[in-house]
Amino acid sequence: MPTGSEKRVLSATEEARGEDGEAERLLHELDADTEFDKAMDDRGGLDSLTRRRRNAERWCLTAVTCAVYIGLGLAIAVLGPTFKQLSENVNSNVANMSFIIVVRAFGYVGGSMTGGILFDCMNQKLLLGLAMLITSLGLYVIPWCTKVLLLTAIMAVIGMSLGCSDTGGNIVILDAWGKNSGPHLQALHFSFALGAVIAPLLSKMALNLRPLQESESKNTSVLLHNRNMELFGLEISIDMLPYIVISTYILLVSFALFILFLQSIQKHEKMVETEDEQQTAMYHNALMLLMFLFFFFNVGAEVAYGSYVFTYATTFVHMDETKAAGLNSVFWGAFAVIRALAIFFAVYMYPGTIILLSVVGCTASSLLMVLFNQSSLVLWAGTAVFGASLAASLPSGISWARQYTTISGKSASLFVIGSALGEMGIPVIVGFLQGKFEEFPVLMYTMLGCSVISTFLFPAMYKIATTTLERTAKHLGDGEERKALLSGPGHYEDDEDAQDWNEVDFDVMKMNDTRRNSVIETSRVIQVE
C-alpha cells in the first residue's frame, strides 16, 4: 500500500499526464483546423475559377442560340413580303403558290420530330450548326430558282431545318441553365420575334434600292431589267436581296456553332452537373400531352388573331383600312414589347405565375371582345391586352415544365409540333367558318374558346406535376436523404453555390469526426501508458 509521499508522486504524475493529454488534444484540433482551412482555400479558388468559366461558356452559348432564333424569325417572316416576286420568278400566280407555305409547314413538323430524336443522341452544337448551314444554303438558292418543283423541294428542306433548329434551341438553353432557364428562354423567343420584325424592314430597304427611273419607264423589258442586278456573276432581282442578307447572317451563325462544337470536344463536360438534372415525372407522358395541347391552342390563337384581325375589323366592325392596319400593328407591337419585358419578369416571377396571368388576360380580353363586338374602343383595348397576354406563354410553359420533369429532345419536339399544328390548323378553321358565317364574330368566339381551353388545361397540368412531387416525397429513399436534407427551395436546387456549400457542410462533418477519433485515440494511449 503506497505511503503519503508515494500518493503525492502518483497524483503529480496523473496531473502531468492529464496536462500532456490536453495539450496533445489541442494540437490535434489545431492540425485539423489548419488542414480544413487549407482544403477550403484550395477548393474555394478552384470552384470559383471553374464556376466563372462555366458561366462564361453558358452565356456565350446562350448568345449564339439567341442569334439562331433571330435567324429563324428572319427566315420565316421573309416569305410574306417577297411572295409576289417568288411567283414571278417561277412564272406562276400568287394563288397557285400558296401551297409552298403548306409544304414548308409540313417540313417544319417533320424537322421538329427528326430533331427531337437526333438531339438526344448527337452533339447539340454540331446538329444545330448543320441545321443552320442547310437553312443558309437553301435561302441562297431561292433567288435563282425558276422552277416550281425545285422551289417546293427547297421550301420543304428549309422547313425541316427550321423545325430542327427550333427544337434544338430550346434543348440547348434547358441543358445549359437547367431549372433556372426561365429568363433565358424568354430572351430566346424574343429573339425570334425580333427577327420576324426585321425581315419586312429588309424587304422595304430592298424596294428603296430600285432605280428612280423605274416609275417613268413604260417598257416592260426595261422595267424588269431595272429591277435586276448582278451578284456572284448571276443576275438577281433587287427584291430578292433580303434572302442573300439573311442567308449570309445564318451562315455566320452556323460557323459560330461549329466553333463552340470544336471547343466542347476537348472538354467533354456538361454545363449543369446536378443530381436532379435527369429526374422524370411519374406521369411524364400525360404532362407532355397536355403541354402539346396547351401550345396548340396558344400559338394557334396567336397566329389566327394576327392573320384575321384586319379582315375582322374592316368587315364586321366596319373600320377603315388605315385604322385596321394600325390595329394589327398594335397586336404585334404589344406582343413584341411584353415578350421583351418577360425576360426581366422571369427573373423575379415563377413561370407558373406568368402562365396564370397569361391565360387570365387572354380569357378576360377575348370575353370582352365577344360581349362588345361592335365597339371599336373595346376592340383596340382588347387587341392590345390579348397580344400582351399571349406573348410570354410559350417560353414560360417550357420553363415551367422543366421544373417538374426532364425535357428531352423528343419532349421539346412535341412542344414545337403542337405549336406548328396550331399555327396551321386554327387559322384554317377560322377562315373556313368566317366564310360560312360572315355576319357572326367567328374570330372572337374562336379566341375565347382557345383561351377557355388553355385556362382549364393549366390547372390539369399543375395537378399532374404536383401529384408527382407529393408521391416522390413520400417514397424518398435513404440514398436521397442527404440531398433532401441539404436542398433549399425548388427554385435554387440547381444553384452551384448552394451545391458547393452542401459539400462544405459534409467536409465539416468529416473533419469533426476526424477530430473526435483523434481525441479518442489519444485518451486510449494515455490510459495504456
Buried (B, 14 or more C-beta within 10 A) or exposed (E): EEEEEEEEEEEEEEEEEEEEBEEBBEEBBEEBEEEBEEEBEEBEEEBEEEEEEBEEBBEBBBEBBBBBBBBBBBBBBBBEBBBEBBBBBBEBEEEEBEEBBBBBBBBBBBBBBBBBBBBBEBBBBBBBBBBBBBBBBBBBBBBBBEEBEBBBBBBBBBBBBBBBBBBBBBBBBBBBBBBBBBBBBBBBBBBBBBBBBBBBEBBEEBBEEBBEEBEEBEEEEEBEBBBEBEBEEEEBBBBBBBBBBBBEBBBEBBBBBBBBBEEBEEEEEEBBEBEBBEBEBBBBEBBBBBBBBBBBBBBBBBBBBBBBBBBBBBBBBEBEEEBBBBBBEBBBBBBBBBBBBBBEBBEEBBBBBBBBBBBBBBBBBBBBBBEBBEBBEBBBBBBBBBBBBBBBBBBBBBBBBBBBBBBBBBBBBBBBBBBBBBBBBBBEEBBEBBEEEEEEBBBBBBBBBBBBBBBEBBEBBBEBBEEBBEEBEEEEEEEBEEBEEBBEEEEEBBBBEBBBEBEBEEBEEEBEEBBEEBBEEBEEEBEEE
